Structures are given as C-alpha cells and as structure tokens.
Amino acid sequence: MNTVARLAGTFAVLAVALAGCSTDNSTTVPPPTTDQATETARVLAAATAVQGMCYGWDLRANSSSEGASVSRGSSLGAQVPVDSDPTRCPEYIEVIARVTYTSASSEAEDSASMTVETNSSRVTGADLARRLASMGFTTSTFIDEPGFTTMHAALSLPLVTAEAGAATPVPATGGSAASGEPLTALPPAGNDFLRDRWGFLAFAGGSVLVGLAAVAIGVWQRGRVRKPEEPTGRSTPRPGTRPPTRPAKN
C-alpha cells in the first residue's frame, strides 16, 4: 500500500510540473471564436447604421504585408471583407493586425503589429492607429490574445472615428438597426492556463486523491493488527537481574 501511495504522489508531482512547465510551441495564430466574430459584426453593423461608415477587421498570421488572413469580417458580416461591396460600403475603415509566432527552438521573438486602412478622406489610418494604441492596443496584447484583441480593436473603431471628428458618436445604449438588440460585450476569452492544461491538472488531482486513499487504507489496516502477546507460564526476569540457576547435582 505504501508503494501505491508513493507512485500516486510521484505521478501527481510530475503532472503538476508538466502543467506548469508546458508551453504552446505552435506557430498557429488562433482566430476569434465564432461567437466573438458574429457579435463584433453585429455591433459594427449597428454603428454603421448610425455613422454611415463601414468598419472591419483583418487578422493575419504573418507580420509581413503578405500574411494570410486568419479572420476577416466587417459590418457586412462575420466573414465578409469590408471592401467587398462598394455600394453598401462606399467608405470604410479596417483595422489590420499582423501576428507572428515563432517556435520554441527559434531565437526570434514573437511579433505583432497593428495598422488601420481607410478609403475615407475624412480621417487618416495613421491617426486612428495612434488613437487605438493610446487605448491599450499594443504589441503585447495582440501577441497574448490575437483574436480577442482584434475584435475589441474593431469595436473601438467607431469610437476613435468619432473622436477624430469623422463621424457622429454612437450611443452607448444603441442597438442593432436590424434586430433592435442592445449592444453587448464580447464573450470572455477565458483563462489560458486552465484551458491549455486542464488535462494535466485533472490527472494531478486524481493522483493526489489516489495517494491519500492509499495512505488512509494503510493506516486503517495497521490499526487492526494486534501486538504479539507475551508467552504465559514462564516468568520473565526483571531487567538488571540474573535468572535463577539450578542447584548443582551431588
């Protein structure tokens, strides 16, 4: 039983160590979730109905200008580029995030950049990018949560456009022009540590429980074992005294 407890404890320690030390070596840039992209497109459509300006996003998996799009959407839809319909979107603004992940064996660091492009003469992309950066949309935020951060940067475009004097402000309690639903925040991105390591943590917790159960059973069994009784019918000499000797024969 002690062997089982030691093995369970060893597995628990190894699992916790792996959970703490494991890292994501993937170079794939994760896109936003379907719910995040859908909600972002809905909120941007509501802003477009008020301001007359279309908004969009483009998350690319490479820091170069030729990076492949991981997620692209706009006021026109969660998967519809903002420049795809000049009739419905004669003027548009699009935030472009470029994120590059390097492998663990590479000496290069992960990198990210953000730009804003527009065909409107009322505002410049550089001014809007500067305003987004001042709101906290920096390189580190795009590296840590590329999909989630890109969605929030896109949602901030109507605000910074209004601040730049290129559009009327959108009411904070405004709703979708199509559904009348109130604007809501994006679903939370979740905790990376628990999401990436839940398997390790579950295994560690199970191993700890097995170890504790083994120890408890061992203690219970030892309590049931009786101590050996002293033999009867023969006197035991006291400590420090010599046993009696037989008288010598004549």
C-alpha positions as CSV (number, residue, x, y, z in Angstrom):
1,M,0.0,0.0,0.0
2,N,2.9,2.4,0.7
3,T,4.2,1.7,-2.8
4,V,0.9,2.7,-4.3
5,A,0.9,5.9,-2.3
6,R,4.4,6.7,-3.4
7,L,3.6,6.1,-7.0
8,A,0.5,8.2,-6.9
9,G,2.4,11.0,-5.3
10,T,5.1,10.8,-7.9
11,F,2.6,10.9,-10.7
12,A,0.9,13.9,-9.1
13,V,4.2,15.8,-8.9
14,L,5.1,15.0,-12.5
15,A,1.7,16.1,-13.7
16,V,1.8,19.4,-11.9
17,A,5.4,20.0,-13.1
18,L,4.3,19.4,-16.7
19,A,1.3,21.7,-16.3
20,G,3.5,24.5,-15.0
21,C,6.3,24.0,-17.5
22,S,4.5,23.1,-20.7
23,T,4.3,25.8,-23.3
24,D,2.4,26.1,-26.5
25,N,5.0,25.6,-29.2
26,S,2.5,26.0,-32.0
27,T,3.1,28.8,-34.5
28,T,-0.5,28.9,-35.5
29,V,-2.3,32.2,-34.8
30,P,-5.6,31.4,-33.2
31,P,-8.6,33.2,-34.7
32,P,-11.5,34.7,-32.6
33,T,-14.3,32.3,-31.8
34,T,-17.4,32.2,-34.0
35,D,-19.5,33.9,-31.3
36,Q,-16.9,36.7,-30.9
37,A,-16.8,37.3,-34.7
38,T,-20.6,37.2,-35.1
39,E,-21.2,39.6,-32.2
40,T,-18.5,42.0,-33.5
41,A,-20.0,42.1,-36.9
42,R,-23.4,42.8,-35.4
43,V,-22.2,45.7,-33.3
44,L,-20.3,47.2,-36.2
45,A,-23.4,47.0,-38.3
46,A,-25.3,49.0,-35.7
47,A,-22.5,51.6,-35.7
48,T,-22.6,51.8,-39.5
49,A,-26.3,52.4,-39.4
50,V,-25.7,55.5,-37.2
51,Q,-22.5,56.8,-38.7
52,G,-22.7,55.9,-42.3
53,M,-19.1,54.5,-42.1
54,C,-18.3,50.8,-42.5
55,Y,-15.9,49.1,-40.2
56,G,-13.9,45.9,-40.5
57,W,-11.0,43.8,-39.2
58,D,-8.3,41.6,-40.7
59,L,-6.2,39.3,-38.5
60,R,-3.2,38.0,-40.4
61,A,-0.9,35.1,-39.5
62,N,2.3,36.9,-40.6
63,S,3.8,40.2,-39.7
64,S,4.6,40.9,-43.3
65,S,2.1,42.6,-45.6
66,E,1.5,39.3,-47.5
67,G,0.4,37.4,-44.4
68,A,-2.6,35.1,-44.8
69,S,-5.8,36.2,-43.2
70,V,-6.8,34.2,-40.2
71,S,-10.1,36.1,-39.7
72,R,-11.6,38.9,-41.7
73,G,-15.0,40.4,-41.3
74,S,-16.9,43.7,-41.1
75,S,-20.2,45.5,-40.7
76,L,-21.3,43.4,-43.7
77,G,-20.8,40.1,-41.9
78,A,-18.5,38.0,-39.8
79,Q,-16.7,36.6,-42.8
80,V,-17.3,39.4,-45.3
81,P,-14.4,41.8,-46.1
82,V,-15.3,45.5,-45.6
83,D,-14.1,46.4,-49.1
84,S,-16.2,43.7,-50.9
85,D,-19.3,45.8,-51.6
86,P,-18.6,49.4,-52.6
87,T,-22.3,50.0,-53.0
88,R,-23.2,49.2,-49.4
89,C,-19.8,50.4,-48.0
90,P,-18.6,53.4,-50.1
91,E,-16.5,54.5,-47.1
92,Y,-14.8,52.1,-44.8
93,I,-12.2,51.7,-42.0
94,E,-10.4,48.5,-41.3
95,V,-8.0,47.5,-38.5
96,I,-5.3,45.1,-39.6
97,A,-3.4,43.0,-37.0
98,R,-0.3,41.0,-38.1
99,V,0.9,38.4,-35.6
100,T,3.8,36.0,-36.0
101,Y,4.5,33.2,-33.6
102,T,8.0,31.6,-33.6
103,S,8.8,28.0,-32.5
104,A,10.4,27.3,-29.1
105,S,13.7,26.3,-30.8
106,S,13.9,29.7,-32.7
107,E,15.9,32.5,-31.3
108,A,13.5,35.0,-32.8
109,E,10.8,36.5,-30.6
110,D,7.0,36.6,-31.3
111,S,6.0,39.8,-33.0
112,A,2.9,41.7,-33.8
113,S,1.8,45.0,-35.4
114,M,-1.3,46.9,-36.0
115,T,-2.3,49.3,-38.8
116,V,-5.5,51.0,-39.9
117,E,-6.5,51.4,-43.5
118,T,-9.3,53.6,-44.8
119,N,-10.6,55.0,-48.2
120,S,-12.3,57.9,-46.5
121,S,-11.0,61.4,-46.9
122,R,-12.4,62.4,-43.5
123,V,-9.7,60.7,-41.5
124,T,-6.3,59.0,-41.8
125,G,-5.4,55.5,-40.8
126,A,-2.3,56.6,-39.0
127,D,-4.3,58.9,-36.7
128,L,-6.8,56.1,-35.9
129,A,-4.0,53.6,-35.2
130,R,-2.4,56.1,-32.9
131,R,-5.7,56.5,-31.0
132,L,-6.1,52.7,-30.7
133,A,-2.6,52.4,-29.4
134,S,-3.3,55.0,-26.7
135,M,-6.3,52.9,-25.6
136,G,-4.0,49.9,-24.9
137,F,-4.0,48.0,-28.1
138,T,-0.2,47.3,-28.1
139,T,2.1,44.7,-29.5
140,S,1.9,42.5,-26.3
141,T,-1.9,42.5,-26.3
142,F,-2.1,41.2,-29.8
143,I,0.6,38.5,-29.1
144,D,-1.2,37.3,-26.0
145,E,-4.8,37.2,-27.3
146,P,-4.7,37.9,-31.1
147,G,-8.3,37.0,-31.9
148,F,-9.9,38.6,-28.8
149,T,-7.8,41.8,-29.1
150,T,-8.5,42.2,-32.8
151,M,-12.3,42.0,-32.1
152,H,-12.1,44.7,-29.5
153,A,-9.9,46.9,-31.7
154,A,-12.5,46.6,-34.4
155,L,-15.2,47.5,-31.9
156,S,-13.2,50.6,-30.9
157,L,-13.1,51.9,-34.5
158,P,-16.5,53.8,-34.3
159,L,-15.3,55.4,-31.0
160,V,-11.9,56.7,-32.3
161,T,-13.5,57.7,-35.6
162,A,-16.0,59.9,-33.7
163,E,-13.2,61.3,-31.5
164,A,-11.3,62.2,-34.7
165,G,-14.4,64.2,-35.8
166,A,-15.0,62.0,-38.8
167,A,-18.3,60.5,-37.6
168,T,-21.1,61.2,-35.1
169,P,-20.8,59.3,-31.8
170,V,-22.7,56.1,-31.4
171,P,-25.0,56.0,-28.3
172,A,-23.6,53.6,-25.7
173,T,-27.0,52.0,-25.3
174,G,-27.6,51.8,-29.0
175,G,-28.8,48.6,-30.6
176,S,-28.7,46.8,-33.9
177,A,-30.7,48.5,-36.6
178,A,-31.9,45.1,-37.8
179,S,-32.9,43.5,-34.5
180,G,-33.1,46.3,-32.0
181,E,-31.0,44.2,-29.6
182,P,-28.7,46.1,-27.3
183,L,-25.0,46.2,-27.9
184,T,-23.2,43.7,-25.7
185,A,-19.7,42.9,-24.8
186,L,-17.8,40.1,-26.3
187,P,-17.8,36.7,-24.5
188,P,-14.7,36.4,-22.2
189,A,-11.6,34.9,-23.8
190,G,-11.1,32.5,-20.8
191,N,-8.1,31.6,-18.8
192,D,-5.2,30.2,-20.9
193,F,-3.6,28.3,-18.0
194,L,-6.8,26.3,-17.2
195,R,-7.8,25.9,-20.9
196,D,-4.4,24.6,-22.0
197,R,-3.5,22.5,-19.0
198,W,-6.9,21.1,-17.7
199,G,-5.9,17.6,-18.6
200,F,-2.7,17.7,-16.6
201,L,-4.4,19.3,-13.6
202,A,-7.2,16.8,-13.6
203,F,-4.7,13.9,-13.7
204,A,-2.7,15.5,-10.9
205,G,-5.8,15.9,-8.8
206,G,-6.8,12.3,-9.4
207,S,-3.4,11.1,-8.5
208,V,-3.4,13.0,-5.2
209,L,-6.8,11.5,-4.3
210,V,-5.5,8.0,-5.0
211,G,-2.4,8.6,-2.9
212,L,-4.5,9.9,0.0
213,A,-6.8,7.0,-0.2
214,A,-3.9,4.6,-0.2
215,V,-2.4,6.2,2.9
216,A,-5.7,6.1,4.7
217,I,-6.2,2.4,3.9
218,G,-2.7,1.6,5.1
219,V,-3.2,3.4,8.4
220,W,-6.6,1.6,8.9
221,Q,-5.0,-1.8,8.3
222,R,-2.1,-1.1,10.6
223,G,-4.6,-0.2,13.4
224,R,-6.3,-3.6,13.1
225,V,-3.1,-5.6,13.5
226,R,-2.8,-6.7,17.2
227,K,0.5,-6.6,19.0
228,P,2.0,-10.1,19.8
229,E,1.1,-11.3,23.3
230,E,3.8,-12.3,25.7
231,P,4.1,-16.1,26.4
232,T,2.5,-17.3,29.6
233,G,3.6,-20.0,32.1
234,R,7.1,-18.8,32.4
235,S,8.4,-15.9,34.5
236,T,10.3,-13.2,32.7
237,P,13.4,-11.9,34.6
238,R,13.4,-8.4,35.6
239,P,15.8,-6.1,33.8
240,G,19.2,-6.0,35.6
241,T,18.7,-9.3,37.5
242,R,20.2,-12.7,36.8
243,P,18.0,-15.6,36.1
244,P,17.9,-18.3,38.8
245,T,20.3,-21.2,38.5
246,R,19.7,-24.8,39.2
247,P,21.4,-26.3,42.3
248,A,24.4,-28.4,41.4
249,K,23.9,-32.2,41.5
250,N,25.8,-34.3,44.1
